[in-house]
Structures are given as C-alpha cells and as structure tokens.
Amino acid sequence: RLVTFVIPHSSFDIFFSLPYHACVIDPKIRERLDSYLTSQGLRRTKQREVIIEAAFATTEHFTAEELLEMARKLDRTVSRATVYRTLTLLVE
C-alpha cells in the first residue's frame, strides 16, 4: 500500500507516494499503551488507534501535521485536535 502526499506549489501541485508499512506494534508497547489509557480513564477510540497505527508504521521522523496526513490516509475523520492529544499521550 502507498501513501500519497501532495505538496502545493504556486503554479502546480507535486504528488509523490511513499510505501506505507503495515503497522505491527510490539506487544509490550501495545500493553503499556492500553494500560496507560485504562489508568487515565480513556477509551481506545478508532481515531486514536488510527493515529497510533500511522505513527508506528513509519521509521521516519514526522511532525504533527505529517502524522495528521498519514492518519487521514487511513481514516478521513481523524481530527487535528485528536492527533495532538494522542501525541501528548504517547509522550507521557
């Protein structure tokens, strides 16, 4: 599967695709995430799961905006606010 990105340009848009690797999160990391969410009284929402999948599907560094783009390739309903809240959870 490829993830396609668009870079707006003044006279034309540049399109490029990168391979999207299926997300396989280490079971210990998944367990820690689930445990943390539970301890904070938070649910495993579809949007949160998509964001985590997108974050762990790449070995490259990314910005919050790039993560938003990657997550929206998987689910168009992912919101910018949820990306930022999920990043905060991942850092904690």
NORGI-V183868 format. One record per pair of residues at least 24 apart in sequence whose ideal C-beta (glycine too) atoms are under 10 Angstrom apart, sorted by the first residue. I is the first residue (numbers start at 1). J is the second residue. Records with the same first field share a line. If there is no record, write none. Layout:
I = J ; J
This chain:
1 = 57 ; 73 ; 74
2 = 73
3 = 54 ; 57 ; 58 ; 69 ; 70 ; 72 ; 73 ; 74
4 = 69 ; 73
5 = 66 ; 69 ; 70 ; 73
6 = 69
18 = 58 ; 60 ; 70
19 = 57 ; 58
20 = 53 ; 54 ; 57 ; 58 ; 70 ; 73 ; 74
21 = 56 ; 57 ; 58 ; 59
22 = 53 ; 57
23 = 49 ; 50 ; 52 ; 53 ; 54 ; 55 ; 56 ; 57 ; 58 ; 74
24 = 53 ; 56 ; 57
25 = 52 ; 53 ; 55 ; 56 ; 57
26 = 56
29 = 56 ; 90
30 = 56
33 = 89 ; 90
36 = 89 ; 90 ; 92
37 = 89
40 = 89 ; 92
42 = 85 ; 86 ; 89
45 = 82 ; 86
46 = 74 ; 75 ; 77 ; 78
47 = 71 ; 74 ; 75 ; 77 ; 78 ; 79 ; 81 ; 82 ; 83 ; 85 ; 86
48 = 78 ; 82 ; 83 ; 85 ; 86 ; 89
49 = 74 ; 75 ; 86
50 = 74 ; 75 ; 77 ; 78 ; 82 ; 83 ; 86
51 = 75 ; 78 ; 79 ; 82 ; 83 ; 84 ; 85 ; 86 ; 87 ; 89 ; 90
52 = 86 ; 89 ; 90
54 = 78 ; 83 ; 86
55 = 83 ; 86 ; 87 ; 90
56 = 90
